[in-house]
Amino acid sequence: MEINNKYNPETKKHKGGRPHKAIKRSSSLVVRLNPTERLLIEGKAREAGMFPTAWFRAAAKRAQVIPRLKPEDMRILRMLYGLANNLNQLTRLAHIEGLLSIQSTCREIDDTLKYLNSDDRKINDR
C-alpha cells in the first residue's frame, strides 16, 4: 500500500512566511513618555544595538525597585518635621541656657539625618 506524501507530516513542505515564535507575547503595557524620555530610551537602545522595545524589556528585568520610604523612615521623618518646627525654640533655649543643654537633641537630629542619607538606601549605578 502506497502512502500519499501529500498528507504525511514528515514530508510536509514549508509553506513560506514567518516562522512561529517560541515565546508569544500576548500582553501589552502602554507607557507614556515625554519626547525627552523617548529620545533617551531610543538612544540607549541604539547604543546597545537593540530595538527600543527589546531594550525596555531587558532594562525592566534588571531594574531594582527600592521603596521610597519604609514605615520606620516615615516615623523618623515625622519626628524630624516636629524637631524642625521647634528649631526656633531650641535656638532660644541655647541662647538662654547654653549650647550644652541642647547637645543631646542636636546629636539625635544628626544621627537621624545620617541614617536617612546612608549608602544602603542608594542604588549603585553600573
N, C-alpha and C positions, 0 to 999 in steps of 0.2 A: 504494500500500500504506500502510495506516494504522499508525502506531507507537502501541503501548499506553502511555499516560502512567504507568501503574502501575509499570512496570519501567524507566522512563527515569530515570537518576540525576540529571539536571539538574532535573527537576521533582519530585524526591522531597520529600515533606512532612516537616517536623520532627516527630519522634515525642514530643517533650517530654523532661523530665528535665534533669539537669545536663549541661552541655556537657563534652566531653572536654578534659582539661588538656593544655597544650602540653608541660609538663615533669612527668613522672610520677615521684614519689618512691617507689621500690620498696625502699629500705633504711631501717632504723631503728636508732637508737642509744639505749640506755637510760642515763639519767643519774640517779643517786641524789642527792637533795638533802635537807638537813635543812629544817625548816619556815622558818627564818630565811632561808636561801638562796632558797627558793621565793618567799617574800614579796618579797624584794629583786628577783628577776627579774621577777615579775609586776608590781611597782610601776614598774620601769623600762620595761616593755613598755606599760603603761597610759599613762605619760607620753609615750611615742613614738606612741601611737595604734595599737599593733600587738598581735597575738596573741603570747603568750609564746613559742610555737614559732618564729614568724617572727623575733621579736627575737633569740632564741637563735641562729638560723641566721645572721642578719646580724652579730651580735657575734662569732661564731666565724670568719666570713670576714675581719673586720677585725683579729682578735687577732694580736698579735705574740708569738711564743714566744722567750724568751731562755733559753738553757741556764743552769741553776743555777750550775754551775762548770765551767770548761774544765779539761782535764788540767793545763795550766800553773798555773791557780789552785789546783788541788788540791796541786800540788807546793809552792807558796808557803805554803799553809795548813799543810801538814805541817812545813815549816820553822818557821813561827810557833809551832806547838804545841811543837816542840822548844825554841825560844827561851823560850817561856813556862815550860816545865819547868825551865829553867836560870835563871829570873829571880832566884831566891834566891842562886844562885852569882854572878850579875852584881852584885847588891846588895852581897854580901860583898866581892867584888873591888873595887867602887867605894869601900867603906869602907877597904880596906887600901891600895890603890894610887892612889886618887883618881878623880874623875869623868872626867878626860881619857883614862884607859885604856880605858873602855868607850864612848867617844863614837862610834866607828865602828859598833859593834854597835847602839847606840840609833838612830843615823841610818838604818841598814839596816831596823830594825824600823819606824821611822816611815815610810820610803818604801814599804815593803810595805803598811802599813795605808792609806796614802793611795791606792795603786793599787787595793786591794780596795774602797775606798769611792768610787772615781771615778765621775763622772756618766755615763760612756759605758756603764755597766752598768745604769743605771736606765731605766725606761720613762717617757716623757713622757705624763702623763695629759691628756686633752683634754676 
